[in-house]
């Protein structure tokens, strides 16, 4: 099975998956515990990154036509 990330929570007694997932018995799992403070800090970093990215482009930034692409990404589905 390929590695996947699943959201879960601890109900005080057991770890409960927040979404259904079929796991075979004895499937190895890795648990990463994050505090609420870390979630808040991550949200703040995301907001800051978005603002910096927004500042990197001017309001009059040109739209570049697709014919300027030298090597298209085959995994990009377009808009």
C-alpha atoms as a printed R data frame, in Angstrom:
   type eleno elety resid chain resno       x      y       z
1  ATOM     1    CA   UNK     A     1   0.000  0.000   0.000
2  ATOM     2    CA   UNK     A     2   1.324  3.450  -0.815
3  ATOM     3    CA   UNK     A     3   1.800  5.966   1.985
4  ATOM     4    CA   UNK     A     4  -1.264  8.134   2.599
5  ATOM     5    CA   UNK     A     5  -2.169 10.798   5.163
6  ATOM     6    CA   UNK     A     6  -5.394 10.474   7.138
7  ATOM     7    CA   UNK     A     7  -6.910 12.885   9.638
8  ATOM     8    CA   UNK     A     8  -7.768 11.428  13.025
9  ATOM     9    CA   UNK     A     9  -8.448 12.493  16.597
10 ATOM    10    CA   UNK     A    10  -8.005 11.022  20.058
11 ATOM    11    CA   UNK     A    11 -11.320 10.613  21.881
12 ATOM    12    CA   UNK     A    12  -9.664 10.184  25.275
13 ATOM    13    CA   UNK     A    13  -9.414  6.434  24.901
14 ATOM    14    CA   UNK     A    14  -8.764  5.531  21.249
15 ATOM    15    CA   UNK     A    15  -7.440  7.117  18.090
16 ATOM    16    CA   UNK     A    16 -10.398  7.533  15.718
17 ATOM    17    CA   UNK     A    17 -10.041  8.089  11.967
18 ATOM    18    CA   UNK     A    18 -12.012 11.110  10.743
19 ATOM    19    CA   UNK     A    19 -12.646  9.543   7.345
20 ATOM    20    CA   UNK     A    20 -13.256  5.955   6.281
21 ATOM    21    CA   UNK     A    21 -10.254  3.926   5.134
22 ATOM    22    CA   UNK     A    22  -9.930  0.211   4.525
23 ATOM    23    CA   UNK     A    23  -6.778 -0.959   6.293
24 ATOM    24    CA   UNK     A    24  -5.685 -4.566   6.387
25 ATOM    25    CA   UNK     A    25  -5.041 -6.102   9.783
26 ATOM    26    CA   UNK     A    26  -1.495 -5.412  11.053
27 ATOM    27    CA   UNK     A    27  -0.955 -2.566   8.571
28 ATOM    28    CA   UNK     A    28   1.893 -0.467   9.985
29 ATOM    29    CA   UNK     A    29   0.913  3.127  10.763
30 ATOM    30    CA   UNK     A    30   2.807  6.212  11.907
31 ATOM    31    CA   UNK     A    31   1.202  8.665  14.323
32 ATOM    32    CA   UNK     A    32   2.164 12.350  14.333
33 ATOM    33    CA   UNK     A    33   0.774 14.364  17.239
34 ATOM    34    CA   UNK     A    34   0.344 18.116  16.711
35 ATOM    35    CA   UNK     A    35  -0.682 20.635  19.317
36 ATOM    36    CA   UNK     A    36  -3.277 23.335  18.717
37 ATOM    37    CA   UNK     A    37  -0.509 25.929  19.073
38 ATOM    38    CA   UNK     A    38   1.335 24.320  16.166
39 ATOM    39    CA   UNK     A    39  -1.854 24.405  14.076
40 ATOM    40    CA   UNK     A    40  -2.326 28.094  14.894
41 ATOM    41    CA   UNK     A    41   1.302 28.857  14.042
42 ATOM    42    CA   UNK     A    42   0.995 26.934  10.768
43 ATOM    43    CA   UNK     A    43  -2.111 28.951   9.862
44 ATOM    44    CA   UNK     A    44  -0.237 32.179  10.624
45 ATOM    45    CA   UNK     A    45   2.694 31.127   8.423
46 ATOM    46    CA   UNK     A    46   0.262 30.277   5.626
47 ATOM    47    CA   UNK     A    47  -1.374 33.681   5.886
48 ATOM    48    CA   UNK     A    48   2.013 35.415   5.895
49 ATOM    49    CA   UNK     A    49   3.189 33.403   2.876
50 ATOM    50    CA   UNK     A    50   0.019 34.305   0.982
51 ATOM    51    CA   UNK     A    51   0.498 37.999   1.705
52 ATOM    52    CA   UNK     A    52   4.130 37.890   0.588
53 ATOM    53    CA   UNK     A    53   3.163 36.100  -2.610
54 ATOM    54    CA   UNK     A    54   0.429 38.665  -3.205
55 ATOM    55    CA   UNK     A    55   3.004 41.458  -2.767
56 ATOM    56    CA   UNK     A    56   5.361 39.793  -5.270
57 ATOM    57    CA   UNK     A    57   2.976 40.534  -8.140
58 ATOM    58    CA   UNK     A    58   1.699 43.964  -9.099
59 ATOM    59    CA   UNK     A    59  -1.907 44.742  -9.926
60 ATOM    60    CA   UNK     A    60  -0.897 45.325 -13.546
61 ATOM    61    CA   UNK     A    61   0.981 42.020 -13.860
62 ATOM    62    CA   UNK     A    62   0.582 40.800 -17.451
63 ATOM    63    CA   UNK     A    63  -1.139 37.536 -18.289
64 ATOM    64    CA   UNK     A    64   1.316 35.360 -20.144
65 ATOM    65    CA   UNK     A    65  -0.082 33.452 -23.144
66 ATOM    66    CA   UNK     A    66   0.169 29.667 -23.232
67 ATOM    67    CA   UNK     A    67   2.325 29.764 -26.376
68 ATOM    68    CA   UNK     A    68   5.237 31.018 -24.219
69 ATOM    69    CA   UNK     A    69   5.398 27.647 -22.437
70 ATOM    70    CA   UNK     A    70   8.507 25.818 -23.640
71 ATOM    71    CA   UNK     A    71   7.877 22.494 -21.931
72 ATOM    72    CA   UNK     A    72   4.290 21.789 -20.787
73 ATOM    73    CA   UNK     A    73   3.636 19.821 -17.616
74 ATOM    74    CA   UNK     A    74   1.802 16.645 -18.742
75 ATOM    75    CA   UNK     A    75   0.133 16.353 -15.308
76 ATOM    76    CA   UNK     A    76  -1.414 19.854 -15.457
77 ATOM    77    CA   UNK     A    77  -5.074 19.676 -16.417
78 ATOM    78    CA   UNK     A    78  -5.481 23.357 -17.277
79 ATOM    79    CA   UNK     A    79  -8.207 25.690 -16.104
